[in-house]
Amino acid sequence: MKPGKKVIMDDMSPKSSSGRFRKWFKTKHKNKQKHKEPDPYNYLDGLSDGEDEGDYIMEDVYISSFEMDPCTSTNELRIFVGTWNVAGRSPVGSLAVDLEEWLKPQDAADIYVLGFQEIVPLKTRTVIGAEDPTEATNWNLLIGKTLNENFGCPWLTPMLNPVSSDNYQYVKVPDCERRASFSGVIDSTLMRGRWITQYHQQLVLGGSKYKLMASKKMVGVFISVWMKKELLKKYCVSNVKVSSVACGIMGYLGNKGSVSVSMSIEGTSFCFIAAHLASGEKNGDEGRRNRQVSEIFKRTSFPRSAKDDDNRHPLTILGHDQIFWFGDLNYRLDLEDNLARDLIKKQDWKALQGFDQLRKEQEDGGVFEGWREGNIKFAPTYKYSSSNCNRYSGGLPNRSGEKQRTPAWCDRILWYGKGVKLLSYFRSESKFSDHRPVSAQFSTQIEVMKSTNSRFLDKETNFHNIMPPEQIGPSINKEEGKPTLLSLIVKDTESSSTHMQVDTNY
């Protein structure tokens, strides 16, 4: 048999193959170390008898046994969802403090999903003119700086690889590169070719901790999704797509509407919708908002393309496993202005929620039936005075030049789907605009194939149980003869470089 040829034996029961392995193991390592039972996942299913091919067979057995076992496990991800109407103002350097307070990067969520409204003034020129990515790019630069600098990482991405933020989508990293990248951060002795460049950027220069996954702008509505880079090495992230629906003036201009992101992480699909709905607090205005929600549901689509992988992805919002809808939804309080302000002074949020249009519309089945929202335990987020940002606009006595608006919870975050747990729901106190930013932190469960989990995460543990030291070379652990992930990778790269598909002549 040719060296390196991989062998998988058919018609071999787990029991008999395990018995053959134990016999082989004891013969090879008699009086050297005590035999350990293999893990209950039965990695040894299909092992051949070729002693000279042991290291090649082990790799094959490990991978093949998981490919034949389609069982899944669940892993937790922390997702931060935020929404903020910035009243047409451009991001400035002093805003960094406000952004840090809003995003709370010290809590280190796995994914940040941020929705903005009015990142440009809603004037005729911006509504009917061509899209200008400048403001979206500026916001992305500030978000990236905030997320990454708080982990002591210099912000390199805008300088090394600037993005056009008008319509940016993450390009999936091939499995071979993702695996090489994962292994590459283990030890500098493994750094060859492309690995050394990536290693140098990430560890020596302190490359960014979060990566921009998707970004989409439509007039003033903007969404920006960021993910920890380490998750891109740990999980398969695929089919990242964006969509926009304009349903403003005359039903099709982009002063109102939504921008959405669809993506899959392993076996779980996510949809994030940032929306800006019709304004107004007259009777019947809530019906306009309901109709816009319906239009967004109908018209949002994520069509398949030739670049998609083999996994089928959802084409519509409701086809996703977990859905998050957030933004300036503009639902108001059906309550006289002075009574609303009295309840706000008393901080009687429960009584105030009894007059909330969105809750009433949900209960009546007019919109978002079956969707969930956290209990609101904070003051209404709109509308604050432009002359005195510590108080609401209007009120008595009437102030000259100020719009009379009853305070309301215009800025909301809702979700739909299984495996989502709300951890917190709160507003921040930035006085940058007439809205206060609103955030929610979630714990979500994703389905992960065991083959993916174990190939990258549990390989060290699994091989501790079944691989003999002579097969993997010298150990760097203090315990003599104990195999390590590093020694396994060294052995793997030396004897199976073609399997890794890494160009070492770079």
C-alpha positions as CSV (number, residue, x, y, z in Angstrom):
1,M,0.0,0.0,0.0
2,K,1.4,3.5,-0.9
3,P,2.5,5.6,2.0
4,G,0.0,8.2,3.1
5,K,-3.0,6.3,1.6
6,K,-6.0,6.7,3.9
7,V,-8.0,3.6,4.7
8,I,-11.5,3.3,6.0
9,M,-12.8,-0.2,6.5
10,D,-16.4,-1.0,5.9
11,D,-18.5,-3.6,7.7
12,M,-16.6,-3.2,10.9
13,S,-18.5,-2.8,14.1
14,P,-17.5,-0.3,16.8
15,K,-16.9,-3.1,19.2
16,S,-14.6,-5.1,17.0
17,S,-12.6,-2.1,15.9
18,S,-12.2,-0.9,19.5
19,G,-10.9,-4.3,20.4
20,R,-8.4,-4.3,17.6
21,F,-7.2,-0.9,18.6
22,R,-6.7,-1.9,22.2
23,K,-4.7,-4.9,21.1
24,W,-2.5,-2.7,18.8
25,F,-2.1,-0.1,21.5
26,K,-1.0,-2.5,24.2
27,T,1.5,-4.2,21.8
28,K,3.1,-1.0,20.8
29,H,3.3,0.6,24.2
30,K,3.6,-2.3,26.7
31,N,5.0,-1.1,30.0
32,K,5.1,2.5,28.8
33,Q,1.7,3.9,29.8
34,K,-1.6,2.7,31.0
35,H,-4.2,2.2,28.4
36,K,-7.1,4.7,28.4
37,E,-10.6,3.9,27.2
38,P,-11.6,5.9,24.1
39,D,-14.3,8.5,24.3
40,P,-17.8,7.3,24.1
41,Y,-18.3,9.0,20.7
42,N,-16.4,6.0,19.3
43,Y,-13.7,7.7,17.3
44,L,-12.2,4.3,16.3
45,D,-15.1,3.2,14.1
46,G,-13.6,2.0,10.8
47,L,-10.0,1.6,11.8
48,S,-7.9,-0.6,9.6
49,D,-5.1,-3.0,10.7
50,G,-2.2,-1.2,8.9
51,E,0.3,-0.4,11.7
52,D,2.7,1.5,9.4
53,E,-0.1,3.9,8.5
54,G,-1.2,4.7,12.1
55,D,-0.9,8.5,11.9
56,Y,-2.7,8.7,8.6
57,I,-5.5,6.4,9.8
58,M,-6.0,8.3,13.0
59,E,-6.7,11.5,11.2
60,D,-9.1,9.7,8.8
61,V,-10.9,7.9,11.6
62,Y,-11.3,11.1,13.5
63,I,-12.8,13.1,10.7
64,S,-14.8,10.3,9.1
65,S,-16.5,9.2,12.4
66,F,-17.9,12.7,12.8
67,E,-19.0,13.0,9.2
68,M,-21.0,9.9,9.7
69,D,-22.5,11.2,13.0
70,P,-24.8,14.1,12.1
71,C,-25.8,14.8,15.7
72,T,-25.7,18.4,16.8
73,S,-24.9,20.2,20.1
74,T,-25.8,23.7,21.2
75,N,-23.4,26.5,22.0
76,E,-24.1,29.9,23.5
77,L,-23.5,33.2,21.8
78,R,-23.9,36.7,23.4
79,I,-25.5,39.2,21.1
80,F,-25.7,43.0,21.7
81,V,-28.5,44.7,19.7
82,G,-28.7,48.5,19.7
83,T,-30.7,51.2,18.0
84,W,-30.2,54.9,17.9
85,N,-31.7,57.8,15.9
86,V,-28.9,60.3,15.6
87,A,-31.0,63.1,14.2
88,G,-29.0,63.7,11.1
89,R,-25.7,64.4,12.9
90,S,-22.3,63.2,11.7
91,P,-20.1,61.2,14.1
92,V,-17.4,63.3,15.7
93,G,-14.4,62.5,17.8
94,S,-16.1,63.5,21.0
95,L,-18.8,61.0,20.4
96,A,-16.4,58.1,21.2
97,V,-17.1,58.5,24.9
98,D,-20.9,58.2,24.3
99,L,-20.4,55.3,22.0
100,E,-18.3,53.5,24.6
101,E,-20.9,54.0,27.3
102,W,-23.6,52.7,24.9
103,L,-21.8,49.6,23.6
104,K,-20.3,48.7,27.0
105,P,-17.4,46.9,25.3
106,Q,-16.1,45.7,28.7
107,D,-19.0,43.2,28.6
108,A,-17.5,41.7,25.4
109,A,-20.5,40.4,23.5
110,D,-19.7,37.9,20.7
111,I,-21.7,39.9,18.1
112,Y,-22.7,43.5,18.0
113,V,-25.7,44.5,15.8
114,L,-26.3,48.2,15.6
115,G,-29.1,50.0,13.8
116,F,-29.1,53.7,13.2
117,Q,-31.7,56.1,11.9
118,E,-31.2,59.5,10.3
119,I,-27.4,59.2,9.9
120,V,-28.0,61.9,7.2
121,P,-30.6,64.7,7.4
122,L,-33.8,63.7,5.7
123,K,-33.8,66.4,3.1
124,T,-34.9,66.2,-0.5
125,R,-31.3,66.0,-1.8
126,T,-30.5,63.0,0.5
127,V,-33.8,61.2,0.0
128,I,-34.0,61.2,-3.8
129,G,-30.3,61.6,-4.6
130,A,-27.6,58.9,-5.0
131,E,-26.4,57.1,-2.0
132,D,-23.3,58.5,-0.4
133,P,-21.4,56.0,1.8
134,T,-19.4,58.7,3.6
135,E,-21.4,58.9,6.8
136,A,-21.8,55.1,7.0
137,T,-18.1,54.7,6.6
138,N,-17.5,57.2,9.4
139,W,-19.8,55.4,11.7
140,N,-18.2,52.1,11.0
141,L,-14.7,53.5,11.7
142,L,-15.9,54.9,15.0
143,I,-17.7,51.7,16.0
144,G,-14.6,49.6,15.1
145,K,-12.3,51.9,17.0
146,T,-14.6,51.7,20.1
147,L,-14.9,47.9,20.1
148,N,-11.3,47.2,19.4
149,E,-9.4,49.8,21.4
150,N,-11.1,48.8,24.6
151,F,-9.4,45.4,24.3
152,G,-6.0,47.1,24.0
153,C,-5.9,46.5,20.2
154,P,-4.7,49.2,17.9
155,W,-7.4,49.9,15.3
156,L,-5.7,48.6,12.1
157,T,-8.6,47.6,9.8
158,P,-9.5,51.0,8.3
159,M,-5.8,51.6,7.4
160,L,-5.0,48.1,6.2
161,N,-8.3,47.2,4.5
162,P,-10.9,50.1,4.3
163,V,-14.4,49.1,3.3
164,S,-17.1,50.8,1.4
165,S,-19.8,50.8,4.1
166,D,-22.8,51.5,1.8
167,N,-23.2,47.8,1.1
168,Y,-20.5,45.6,2.7
169,Q,-20.9,41.9,3.1
170,Y,-18.4,39.5,4.7
171,V,-16.7,37.1,2.3
172,K,-16.5,33.6,3.8
173,V,-13.0,32.4,4.6
174,P,-12.4,29.0,3.0
175,D,-12.3,26.1,5.5
176,C,-8.6,25.4,4.8
177,E,-7.6,29.0,5.6
178,R,-9.8,29.1,8.7
179,R,-8.3,25.9,9.9
180,A,-4.8,27.1,9.2
181,S,-5.6,30.4,10.9
182,F,-6.9,28.5,14.0
183,S,-3.8,26.4,14.2
184,G,-1.5,29.3,13.4
185,V,-2.1,31.1,16.6
186,I,-1.1,28.1,18.7
187,D,2.7,28.6,18.5
188,S,5.1,30.6,16.5
189,T,7.0,27.4,15.4
190,L,4.1,26.7,13.1
191,M,4.2,30.0,11.4
192,R,5.1,29.4,7.7
193,G,4.1,31.3,4.6
194,R,0.7,33.1,5.0
195,W,0.5,32.1,8.6
196,I,3.3,34.3,9.7
197,T,1.7,37.4,8.1
198,Q,-1.6,36.8,9.9
199,Y,0.1,35.9,13.1
200,H,2.2,39.1,13.0
201,Q,-0.8,41.3,12.4
202,Q,-3.0,39.7,15.1
203,L,-0.5,39.2,17.9
204,V,2.6,41.4,17.2
205,L,0.7,44.4,15.9
206,G,-2.3,43.6,18.0
207,G,-4.9,43.3,15.1
208,S,-8.5,44.0,15.6
209,K,-10.6,41.8,17.8
210,Y,-13.9,42.4,16.0
211,K,-14.6,42.1,12.3
212,L,-17.2,43.9,10.3
213,M,-19.5,41.3,8.9
214,A,-22.2,43.3,7.2
215,S,-23.1,46.9,6.6
216,K,-26.0,48.4,4.7
217,K,-27.2,52.0,4.3
218,M,-30.5,53.3,2.7
219,V,-30.7,57.1,3.0
220,G,-30.6,57.5,6.7
221,V,-31.3,54.0,7.9
222,F,-28.1,52.0,8.6
223,I,-27.1,48.7,10.0
224,S,-23.7,47.5,11.1
225,V,-22.9,43.9,12.3
226,W,-19.6,43.0,14.0
227,M,-18.4,39.6,15.2
228,K,-15.4,38.5,17.3
229,K,-12.7,37.2,14.9
230,E,-12.2,34.2,17.0
231,L,-15.7,33.0,16.2
232,L,-14.8,33.0,12.5
233,K,-12.1,30.4,13.3
234,K,-14.4,28.4,15.6
235,Y,-17.6,28.4,13.6
236,C,-18.8,28.2,10.0
237,V,-20.3,31.6,9.2
238,S,-22.0,31.6,5.8
239,N,-24.5,33.2,3.5
240,V,-24.1,36.8,4.8
241,K,-26.6,38.9,2.8
242,V,-28.2,42.3,3.0
243,S,-31.5,43.7,1.9
244,S,-33.3,47.0,2.0
245,V,-37.0,48.1,1.7
246,A,-38.0,51.7,1.1
247,C,-41.5,52.5,2.1
248,G,-41.5,56.2,2.9
249,I,-42.9,59.0,0.8
250,M,-45.4,57.7,-1.8
251,G,-44.7,54.2,-0.5
252,Y,-41.3,53.7,-2.1
253,L,-38.8,56.5,-1.1
254,G,-36.1,55.7,1.4
255,N,-36.8,58.3,4.1
256,K,-38.6,55.4,5.9
257,G,-38.1,51.7,5.6
258,S,-35.6,49.0,6.7
259,V,-32.2,47.5,6.1
260,S,-31.6,43.9,7.0
261,V,-28.8,41.4,7.4
262,S,-29.2,37.6,7.0
263,M,-26.5,35.2,8.1
264,S,-26.0,31.6,9.3
265,I,-23.7,30.5,12.1
266,E,-23.3,26.8,11.8
267,G,-26.9,25.4,11.7
268,T,-28.7,28.5,13.0
269,S,-29.9,31.3,10.8
270,F,-30.2,34.9,12.0
271,C,-32.0,37.9,10.6
272,F,-31.4,41.4,11.9
273,I,-33.8,44.2,10.7
274,A,-33.1,47.9,11.5
275,A,-36.2,50.0,10.7
276,H,-37.4,53.5,10.7
277,L,-41.2,53.7,10.6
278,A,-43.6,56.6,9.9
279,S,-43.7,59.4,12.4
280,G,-46.7,61.2,13.9
281,E,-48.8,61.1,17.0
282,K,-52.2,61.7,15.5
283,N,-55.0,59.2,15.7
284,G,-54.5,56.6,13.0
285,D,-50.8,57.1,12.6
286,E,-50.1,53.7,14.2
287,G,-52.0,52.2,11.3
288,R,-49.4,53.6,8.9
289,R,-46.6,52.1,10.9
290,N,-48.4,48.7,10.9
291,R,-48.7,48.8,7.2
292,Q,-45.0,49.6,6.8
293,V,-44.1,46.7,9.0
294,S,-46.2,44.5,6.7
295,E,-44.5,45.9,3.6
296,I,-41.1,45.1,5.1
297,F,-42.1,41.6,5.8
298,K,-43.4,41.1,2.3
299,R,-40.6,42.8,0.4
300,T,-37.5,41.8,2.3
301,S,-35.7,39.0,0.5
302,F,-32.3,37.3,0.5
303,P,-32.1,35.6,-2.9
304,R,-29.7,32.8,-3.6
305,S,-26.7,33.5,-5.8
306,A,-23.9,31.5,-7.5
307,K,-21.5,32.4,-4.7
308,D,-23.7,30.7,-2.0
309,D,-22.5,27.5,-0.4
310,D,-24.4,24.2,-0.5
311,N,-26.4,25.0,2.6
312,R,-29.8,26.4,1.8
313,H,-30.5,29.7,3.5
314,P,-33.8,31.5,4.3
315,L,-35.1,33.7,1.6
316,T,-37.5,35.8,3.8
317,I,-37.5,37.3,7.3
318,L,-39.7,34.6,8.9
319,G,-37.7,31.8,7.4
320,H,-34.9,32.4,9.9
321,D,-34.4,30.7,13.2
322,Q,-33.8,33.8,15.2
323,I,-35.0,37.3,14.2
324,F,-34.3,40.6,15.8
325,W,-36.3,43.7,14.7
326,F,-35.2,47.1,16.1
327,G,-35.2,50.8,15.4
328,D,-37.1,54.0,15.7
329,L,-40.5,52.3,15.3
330,N,-42.2,55.6,16.3
331,Y,-45.1,54.0,18.2
332,R,-46.4,56.6,20.7
333,L,-48.4,56.9,23.9
334,D,-52.1,57.2,23.6
335,L,-52.2,59.7,26.5
336,E,-52.4,63.4,27.1
337,D,-49.1,65.1,27.3
338,N,-49.4,66.4,30.8
339,L,-50.5,63.0,32.2
340,A,-47.6,61.3,30.4
341,R,-45.1,63.7,31.9
342,D,-46.6,63.1,35.4
343,L,-46.2,59.4,35.1
344,I,-42.6,59.9,33.9
345,K,-41.8,62.0,36.9
346,K,-43.2,59.3,39.2
347,Q,-41.2,56.7,37.1
348,D,-44.4,54.6,37.0
349,W,-43.3,52.7,33.9
350,K,-45.9,49.9,34.4
351,A,-48.8,52.4,34.3
352,L,-47.2,54.2,31.3
353,Q,-46.9,51.0,29.3
354,G,-50.7,50.6,29.5
355,F,-50.9,53.5,27.0
356,D,-48.1,52.3,24.7
357,Q,-49.3,51.9,21.1
358,L,-47.0,49.1,20.2
359,R,-48.1,46.9,23.1
360,K,-51.8,47.6,22.3
361,E,-51.3,46.8,18.6
362,Q,-49.5,43.5,19.5
363,E,-52.3,42.5,21.8
364,D,-54.9,43.3,19.2
365,G,-53.1,41.4,16.5
366,G,-52.4,44.4,14.4
367,V,-48.6,44.0,14.3
368,F,-45.8,41.7,15.6
369,E,-48.2,39.1,16.9
370,G,-46.2,36.5,18.9
371,W,-43.1,38.6,19.0
372,R,-41.4,39.4,22.3
373,E,-40.0,42.5,24.0
374,G,-38.3,43.0,27.3
375,N,-40.0,44.7,30.2
376,I,-39.4,48.5,29.8
377,K,-38.0,49.9,33.0
378,F,-36.6,53.1,31.7
379,A,-37.9,56.5,30.7
380,P,-39.2,57.2,27.2
381,T,-36.4,57.9,24.8
382,Y,-38.0,60.6,22.6
383,K,-38.2,63.6,22.2
384,Y,-35.5,65.6,24.1
385,S,-35.1,69.3,23.7
386,S,-32.4,70.6,21.4
387,S,-31.8,73.6,23.6
388,N,-31.7,71.7,26.9
389,C,-30.9,68.0,26.4
390,N,-31.8,67.1,30.0
391,R,-35.5,67.6,29.5
392,Y,-38.2,66.6,27.0
393,S,-39.2,68.9,24.2
394,G,-42.4,71.0,24.7
395,G,-44.5,70.8,27.7
396,L,-46.0,73.6,29.7
397,P,-45.5,76.5,29.5
398,N,-44.9,76.3,25.8
399,R,-41.4,77.1,24.8
400,S,-40.8,79.2,21.8
401,G,-39.4,77.3,18.8
402,E,-39.8,73.9,20.3
403,K,-41.9,71.1,18.9
404,Q,-44.7,70.0,21.2
405,R,-44.2,66.2,21.4
406,T,-45.6,63.8,24.0
407,P,-42.6,61.7,25.3
408,A,-42.7,58.1,24.0
409,W,-40.8,54.9,23.7
410,C,-40.2,55.3,20.0
411,D,-36.9,53.2,20.0
412,R,-37.6,49.5,20.5
413,I,-36.0,46.1,20.2
414,L,-38.1,42.9,19.6
415,W,-37.3,39.3,18.8
416,Y,-38.8,36.2,17.5
417,G,-37.7,32.5,17.5
418,K,-36.5,29.8,19.8
419,G,-33.2,29.7,21.7
420,V,-33.2,33.4,22.6
421,K,-33.0,34.7,26.2
422,L,-33.0,38.4,27.1
423,L,-30.3,39.3,29.6
424,S,-30.9,43.1,29.8
425,Y,-32.9,45.9,28.1
426,F,-31.9,49.4,28.8
427,R,-31.3,52.9,27.4
428,S,-28.1,54.9,27.5
429,E,-27.8,58.6,28.3
430,S,-25.9,60.1,25.4
431,K,-27.2,63.6,24.7
432,F,-26.0,63.6,21.1
433,S,-29.5,63.7,19.6
434,D,-33.1,64.1,20.5
435,H,-33.3,60.3,21.0
436,R,-31.6,58.2,23.6
437,P,-29.9,55.0,22.4
438,V,-31.6,51.7,23.4
439,S,-29.8,48.3,23.8
440,A,-30.6,44.7,24.6
441,Q,-28.2,41.9,25.4
442,F,-29.2,38.4,24.5
443,S,-28.0,34.9,25.1
444,T,-28.7,32.8,22.1
445,Q,-28.3,29.1,21.3
446,I,-26.8,27.9,18.0
447,E,-26.8,24.4,16.6
448,V,-23.3,23.1,16.0
449,M,-22.4,19.9,14.2
450,K,-20.3,17.8,16.5
451,S,-17.8,17.3,13.6
452,T,-17.2,21.0,13.6
453,N,-17.0,21.4,17.3
454,S,-14.6,18.5,17.9
455,R,-12.3,19.1,14.9
456,F,-11.4,22.5,16.2
457,L,-12.1,22.5,19.9
458,D,-11.9,19.0,21.3
459,K,-9.2,17.5,19.2
460,E,-6.6,17.9,21.9
461,T,-8.7,16.2,24.5
462,N,-9.8,13.4,22.2
463,F,-6.3,12.6,21.1
464,H,-5.0,12.6,24.7
465,N,-7.2,9.6,25.1
466,I,-6.3,7.6,22.0
467,M,-3.0,8.7,20.5
468,P,0.3,7.2,21.6
469,P,3.3,9.6,22.2
470,E,5.5,7.9,19.7
471,Q,3.0,8.7,17.0
472,I,3.0,12.5,17.6
473,G,6.6,13.3,18.5
474,P,8.0,14.9,21.7
475,S,5.7,16.7,24.0
476,I,6.2,20.2,25.3
477,N,4.2,19.5,28.5
478,K,5.9,18.9,31.8
479,E,4.2,15.5,32.0
480,E,6.5,13.3,30.0
481,G,4.9,11.4,27.2
482,K,1.6,13.3,27.3
483,P,0.5,14.4,23.7
484,T,-0.5,18.0,23.1
485,L,-2.4,19.9,20.5
486,L,0.8,21.5,19.3
487,S,2.6,18.2,18.8
488,L,-0.4,16.9,16.9
489,I,-0.4,19.9,14.6
490,V,3.4,19.6,14.0
491,K,3.0,16.0,13.0
492,D,-0.1,16.8,10.9
493,T,1.6,19.6,9.0
494,E,4.8,17.5,8.4
495,S,3.1,14.4,7.1
496,S,-0.2,15.7,5.7
497,S,0.6,19.1,4.4
498,T,-1.6,18.5,1.4
499,H,-4.5,17.9,3.7
500,M,-4.0,21.4,5.2
501,Q,-3.9,23.0,1.8
502,V,-1.5,25.7,2.9
503,D,1.1,27.2,0.5
504,T,4.3,27.1,2.4
505,N,6.2,28.7,-0.5
506,Y,4.4,32.0,-0.1
